[in-house]
Amino acid sequence: MNGSTATPADVSPARPVRERLRITEIFHSVQGEADAIGWPTVFVRLTGCPLRCVWCDTEYSFHGGQWHDIDAILDEVASHGAHHVCVTGGEPLAQKRCLILLHKLCDAGYEVSLETSGALDVSQVDPRVRKVMDLKAPDSGECARNLWSNLDHLLPHDQVKFVIASRADFEWSRDTVREHALDRKAMVLFSPVWSKVEPRELAEWILAERLPVRFQMQLHKLLWNDAAGH
């Protein structure tokens, strides 16, 4: 019949394109930072990052990885039996379908956190997700990439993290917290760059300035150094 839009009986309808993400690794470990520190957690590390922070400790996630269907990722997460899931990178939001993964993890009942650089828009992240958002201090080499409009999308359960490599980084971070009243919007975390600032020194700077921030060290580094999969 001319003009018909029906699919002929001998032609299969097109299959929907599968929702996939490029993954560097999925592993079960102990959360080493932020407000879920110490909890057994499944980490889903996405491949790729548009930033090149000079102190980055996960450069192996910049390239490579394997494509995984999102539903297969959910199956692997479930196999570990943990309640907490951390989606990290690289920069997970560099892959647009990360938003789908976050939504599905929340729907499945997990406590979900997202580790993101703060350079990419977080406005579409599921509000059930705990965003752990870096603001890049000058010594990172990527300070100009901070997307300041992201501060408008912080929720009380979110966290803003400053990774500090020098006294100048500390003063920049201190001034940023005060200028934007970040402690009134979310939890603020100050971390020393491994081997660049002595943890005790950073703790003393925080106390001397009476800053409303939470000092943290990376527990996973204390336990496993820089071993991948932890």
C-alpha positions, 0 to 999 in steps of 0.5 A: 500500500503506497505511503504506508509506514508499516514495517514489512513482516520480514524486516526486524525493527531497529534495536535501540542503541545500548547505553554504554560507558567506557570504564577503567575499573570497577572494584570494592574497597574502603572509601578513603575520603569525604563524608563516607570515609571508612565505608565499604564501597564499590568504585566505578571509575570512568575513563577520560578526563579533560583536565591535567592537574599536576598532582593527579594520582589516577593518570592511568584512567585518562585513556583506554578502558573498556565499553560496558553496558550500563545494566552490566555495570549495575550487575557488577556493582550488585555482586559486591554487596555494598550499600555505598557506590562511588562514581569517579574518574578521571572526570566521570561527567565527561561521559554524558551517559554518566548521568544515566548511571547515577540515576539508575544507581539511585533508583536501585537504592544505593548511597551514591557519591560522584567525584567530579572536578568542578570544571563540568556542569553538575546541574543535571546530576540526580539530586539524590547523589552526593556530589564531591566537587573539587575546586582547583587551587592554583598549584593544580595548574587547572584553576582557570577551569573552575566552573563557578556556576556549579556553586549554585547547584550545591545541596546540603549533602554535597561536599566541596574539596580543596586539594592543597599543595602549598601555603599559597593554595591554602590561602586561595582556598581559605579566601574562596570559602569565605568569599562564597560562604561555602560552609553554609552551602555544603561540607568543605574539605581540605586535603594535603597533596601527598608529599607536598604539604605535611598533614600536620602543617595543613591541620595547624593552618586550619586551626590558626585561621579557625576555618569552618572546614573539615581536614581530611587525609586519603585513607586509601593512600595510608592503607594501600599507597597508590595501588590501582584498584583501591 
